[in-house]
């Protein structure tokens, strides 16, 4: 039943064109906002990042660490890093 509620929530979210508003003085958060706000509605619905502090976010039930390498947002995974696109595709629950 919980999974069905999540699917319904996701279906509703991808129909809504929300904007992610970043913390002004946080460069990583501004880059994340650019990434999310430029994404198509389906991808946007998968980008449910909640900022905890600079570079630290919750993504569903996971705590994740973001950083910028060159021009890319990357996320620490285990002992390495993964692009944000790859992370979302492997970790979204629906």
Protein Blocks (a to p, Z undefined) as FASTA:
>chain_A
ZZmmmmmmmmmmmmpccdddddfklmklmmmmmmmmmpcfklmmmmcccdfbghiacehj
accddddehjaccddehjbccdfklmmmmmpcZZ
